């Protein structure tokens, strides 16, 4: 019989951004017997921009980690995100809300909602109606916001990092300041220690590489191979430049708007608008991208900064005794706010594997982690590729190239099935896996939103059409009477406000 896997007793996290802090918090909260330290290096800076999230992020904070909602809202000051508004394609506009708009069949209708959206795709559910009317939440009978679990956050990175750091310290995570100069590797393969510029040698049993694009341990020290997504995702740069909010309404969604050589995001914070343009340097220069960005966003600073990136991931996220979390393991453009979604999902999988193995993870568990996380990355790649391949709107060289050359990977079989059968729930069996993070709903939003033609046309009889329209009008009326973001913030900041189920909050 082979020797037992080594016991993990102490963990060193390299990087004190949101990914590293979430990793340290998750490990220490769920496995309190571990000694957890973080190395905060000046070379691994905090990206001081806004982030959009998906609903799994507040779930991770409040349900998984047990953070106090009232305290978090007071210190991090997030605003709510109900989905993404796409200014996209031949419709010109459609909304992707975090609920079941299309993959849903009303009890009194014969077909799923998607079959009723040839000409009108809006107000199919309460969240999508709230987005349409610019409201954050429906109003309860007492006037308070009815805050449900289908929202995500817009959150400023510096405030998020500050809250996560103070929470980590409070539960016993040690934070060490120092510049990393290298890593020490054992002859058998694992990392033994990290060396700092001041001479410190920080040894550990297990390492989390959250060093961002530098990938100090997984990429540099261990030399793990990298898989590029450049045959599916052609954008490789972004122009970034937001502005202080004046009289603009705080919208309850992220905006994704097509541009000549890519797309532009808008993330809504209470006092700041975060805006950027993701583009392909093969089709537009940095100067031309900045000019287009400033022309369409006159409030942006006159010298927006340019960020270079590559879309792809390392072939394995767990090698020897190192697990990469966040940008150290891979990156894709933020078209669907996947960054923190990936972090939270991977951390929950890792923690459960360490727990079930009693902190002695086997090689086969490590292989399974790599299989699951690898599949997650390719699912995201294929889903984002659909956004480009299906957009028939802009007639520019970049978009012509996307329609002709974008590789869809496993999403090809879904597209073929949809073109024959339309927006039926049976499409879910043509997804790459039942655990796909975006589910059938996300894919149907792209297919129906982009008006991809199919041969399963359905002409609803008049009574069905009337019942469908009555549901839309009902949701629309509820939403129109709802609260916008500013009104909802006033409620939750009132001293008498209490979050349901929050200890001391």
N, C-alpha and C positions, 0 to 999 in steps of 0.2 A: 504494500500500500504506500502511496506517495505521501510526503510530508503534508501536514495541514497548512492551509494558507496562513500567512503571517497575520497576527492580530493588529488591528488599527487602534491606536490609543491617542495619538495626537495628529492634528491636521494643520497644515499651513496653507493659507489662502494667499495667493500672489495677486494683489490688486484690490483697491478699496473703492472702486466705483460701484454702481448699482449691482452688477453681476457678482462681484466678490462679496459684498456685504450681504446680499440675499443668500449666497452660498453659506457664509459663516452663520448667519441667523438660522437657516434651515437645519444645518447640521447640529448646532448647539441646542436649539429648541427641541428637536426630535430625538437627539442622541446626547443627552446632557452629560453622560459619562466621558465624552470626548473632550480633550483639551484642544481648543480652536484658537489659532492666532491668524492675524492678517498682516501682511507686509504692505504698507502704503508707500509706494515709490513716487517721487516727483516725476519720473519718466512716464508714469501711467496716470495721466491727468484725467480729471472729471470733465466730460463733455458738457459744457454749460448751455445746453439747449433743451427745448421741451421734448417730451416723449409722449407718444400716443400708445395706448395699451389695448389689450383685449380683456374680456370679462374674467379670464383666469387669473389676472393680476390682483384685483381686489379680493378674489376668492383665496389666493395664496396668502395675502397679507392677513386677512381677518379670520378666515376659517381654518386655514392650515397652520399659520404661525400664531394666531390668537392675538394680534395687535389690537389695541384699543382704538375703535373707530373715531371717537370724539377727539382723542389726543392726536391721532394721525391727521385728521382733517384740519385741526387747529395749527399744526406745525408744518405740514407739507402743502396745504392749500391747493389740493387738486380741484379741477372742475370735471364735469361728467361728459362722457363720450358714449353716445347711444349707437354709433356706427360710423360709416364712412359715406360721405356724399361724393359720388363720381360725376364730375363734369367731363363726360367721356362718351365717345362713340356716336352713333347716328341718332340715338335718343336725345343726346345733349346733356341729360341728367338722369341719374337713378341712384337710389339709396340702398346701401347694404347695412341693415340693422342687425343687432346681435340677438335675433330671435328667429322663429320660423315664419317667414313671410310666404315662401314659395313651396317648401316641403311640408305642406299642410293642406288637409282636405276638410272643409267645414262639414258638420254633420248633415246639413240640408243641401249640400251640393254634390254633384256626381264626380267631379274631377278636382285635382289639386289646384291651388291658386294659380300656379304658373300658366295654366291653360287659359286664364282669363286676362292675360296681361299683354296681348299683342299690341294694343294701342295705348294702354294706360297702366303704368307700373308705379303705383304709389298708394299709401294709406291702406295697405293690406293687413296691417296689424297695429296695435297700439304704439309700440316703439317706432315703427316706420312713420306713423302719423305724427308722432311727436317731432320726429326729425323734420318732416315736411313743414310743420308749423313753427319750427324753431324753438320748441319747448323741451325742457329737460324731463319733467315728470307730470303725470296726471295729478289732479287735485283730489284729495280725500274730502269727505263730507265736512270735516272740521277746518278745511282750507289748507292743511299741511300737505307737503309733497308725498306722493305714494312711491317711495323708493324701492324698486324691485331689484332682483339680482341680474338683470340683463344689461347692466351698464358697465362701462370701463372708465378709465381716467385719461385726462390730459394732465400732465404733471411736469413741473420744472425739475430738471435733473439735479441741480445743486440742492434744492430743498429736499428732494427725495433722499439723496445721499446723506444729508445731515440727519434726517430722521432715522434712517436705517443705522447709521453709525452710533447714534446715542442709544438706540434700542439694543444693538449688539453689545456695546460696552456694559449695559445694565444687566445682561444675562451672563456675563463672564467671558466674552470674547476679548482677547488682548490685541491691541493694534500697535504695530511697531513701525516707526518711520525709518525709511532707509532706501538708498539707491541700490538696486540689484545690479551686480556686476557679473554674475554667472551662476551656474548650477553644478553641483558635484554629483556624478553618476557612479553607482556601484558597478563592479565588473559584470555582475549578473544582469544588469539592465535598469533596475529602478533608480529613481533619484534619491540621493541620500540627504542632500542639504542644499540650501540656497545661500550664496555669499553676498554680503552687502559691502558697499564702498567703505564703510567705517571699520571693516574687519570682522564684523559679526558673522558667525556661521550658524544658520538656523536649520537644524535637523528636524525631520518629522517622519512619521510612518507613511503619510498620505498627503498628497498635494492637490490643491485646486488651482488650476491655471486660469485666472480671470484677469490676465494682463492685457486684454484688448488685442488690437491688431498685431502687437509685438509677438504674441504667443511665445513667451519666454521659455516655457517648459515643453509644451507639446510640439511646437514648431521648431524652435531653435535647439533646445537641449536634446530632445528625443528624435528630432528630424523626421517627424511623421509626414507622409506624403499629403499633397493637397489636391482636391478635385475642384476644377474651375467650372462655373456655370455659364461661361461666356457664350456657349452655343444656344442658350435659351434666354439669358438676360444680358442685354447689350449695354446697359448704362454702367458707367464706371466713375462718375464724378457728380458732385453736387455744389451748387451755389447756395450759400446759407445767409439769410439776413432778415431778421424780424424787426418789429417796432413796438413802441409803447402804445397800448390801447388808448384811444381817445373816446369817440362816441359810438364805435362799432358795437353791435350786440355780441354777446358771448355765445357763440353757436355751440349746440350740444353734439357736435360731430366733427371729425376730421374731414377736410376737403382734399380730394385728389383730382387735379385738373390737368388734362393733356396739354402739352407744350410742343413746340416744333420738333424737338429732338429728345423728348422724354416727357416728364410730368412734374407738376409742382404740388407740394403739400402745404396745408395750413393747419396748424395746431392752435387751439384756443385756450389761452390762460386768462385768468381774471384781469391782469393788468398788462399783459403782453401778448402780441400775436407772433407766433413762430412760423416763418415761411421759408421755403427752400425749393430749389429746382434741381431735380435729378435728371442727368442727361448722359448721352453717349459722346465721348470725345472723338469718335470716328465720324460723327456727323455735324459737329458744331465745336468751335473753339471755345476756350474759357472766356475770352473777351466777348464773343458773340452771345454766349449763354448769359453772361452777366448783363449785357445790354438788353436782351429779351426779358430777363427777369425784372430789371429795373423799369423797363417800359411798361410792363404789366402790373408792377407793384411800386408806384411812385413814393410810397411811404418808407420803403426799405432804405437802409444806409447806402450811400453812393459807392462804397467799396465793399461789396459783400465778399465774404471769404469763400475760397474754393477748397473742397474736401475731395481727396482722391480715395477710391476704394476698389476692391475687387469682390465680386460675388462668387461664393463658393464655400467649401468647408474642408476640413481635414478628414482624411479617409476614416480614421477612428477618433473618437472623442475621449476614449479611456485607453491609455497605453501605460503598461507597467503599473506604477502607483500614482499616476497623474490623470486627472479628469479635467478637461477644458470646459469652462462654462462661459457663455456669452461670446463676444467677438474673438476671443482666443481660440474658439473652436470653429468658427465660421461666421459669415455675414452675408445677408442679402439686403438689397435696398428696402427702405421702410414703407413700401407700398401697402402692406397689410399689417403694419405695426407688430411684426413678429418677434422683435428682439427680446422683450421681456417675457413674451409668451413662451419662447423656447427655453429661456433661463428657468422659469418656474416649472415647466413640464419636466425638463431634464433633472432638475434638483429633486423633485418629488420621486422620480424613478430611482435616482441614485440613493436617496435616503432610505427608501423602502428596501432596496437591495442590500444596503449595509445593515439595516436592522434585521432583515430576515436571515442574513448570513451570520448574525451575531458578531459583526465587525471583522469577519474573516471571509471576504468575498472570494469566490472561486473563479478560476479562469473562464468557466462556462457562463457565469453571471456577467463577467466583464464582456464576453463575446455577445451576450444577449443585449446588454446596454448599448454596445456599438451598433448592433443590428437595428435596434429600435430608434436610436438617435439618428443613424444614417438614413433610415426610411423617413424620419421626420424632415430632415433637410431636403431630400429629393421631392417629398410631397409639396413642400413650400416652393421649391424651384418650379415644379410643374404648374402649381396653382398661379404663381405670379406670371408664368409664361402665357397662360390663358388670357390674362389682362391685355397683353400686347397682341397676341395672335388674332384675337376676336374683334379688336377695335377697328371698325371700318370707316371711322370718321375722318381723321386728319389725312390730308393728301400731301405729305412731305416725304423726302427721301428716307428719313428715319422710320416713319410708320410704314412706308411701302416695304422696307427691308424687314420690319417686324412681322408683317403679314406673310411675307414670302419665306422667311428663313428661320423663324422661331421654332425650336424643337420643343415639343410638348411632353416628351417622355411618356409616362404612364397615363397622362391625361388624354392621349390620343384615342384610347379605347372608349373613354367616356364621351368624347366629342362624336365619335362614330355612332355610338348607341343613341345619343341625344338626337342626332340628325334624322334617325329613323323613327324614334319613339317619342320625342318631345320631352317636356318637363315632368316626367312620371317619377314616382318614388323608386321604381325599379332601377333608375340610374345609379342608385347608391351601390349596387353590386358591380358597377364598372369603375368605382374608385379604386385607388391603389391599395387601400386597406381600410378596414372598418374603424380604425383608430385615427384616421385622417383628421388633423386638427380643425380643418375648415368644414368638414362634413359635406353632405350633399347640399345643404342650404347655401353655403358659400359658393360652390360651383354653379348652382342654378342661378344665383344672382348674376354671375358673369355671363352665363349663357342667355338668360332671358333679358338681362339688362342690355346686352349688346345685340339683342334681336337676331340671334343666330337662327337661321331658318331650319325648320324641321318638317317632316312629311306627315306628322300626326296632327294635322290641323283639326281643330274642334270648334264648332259653331254652337255655343250654348243655346238651348231653347230659351225663350223669353223669360219664363219663370226663374230659371237658374240665373240668368243675367240680372234680373231684378233683385234676387236674394243676395247675390254677390255685391251689387252696388249698395244695397242697404247696409251690409256689414262695413263697407268702406266708409259710408257716411256716418255710421255709428262711431267708428274709431276716430274719424276726423273731428267729430263734435267733441269727444272726450279730450282729444289733444288740444283743440283750439281753446278749451277752457283751462288748460294746464298752466304750470308755472315755468317761466324761463329760468336760465341758469342763475341769473342775479337774484331773482326772487327766492329760489331754492336755497342759495347760499345764505341769505338772510335768515331763513328758518333754522338751518342747522347750526348757525352761530349764536342763536338765542340761548341765553343761560339755562332756560328751562327745557331745551331740546334733549331728548334721550334716544340713543340708538337701541333698538330692540335687541336684547340678548347680549349687549356689551357689558362686561363687568366694569363697574364704576363709571359707565359711560352712557 
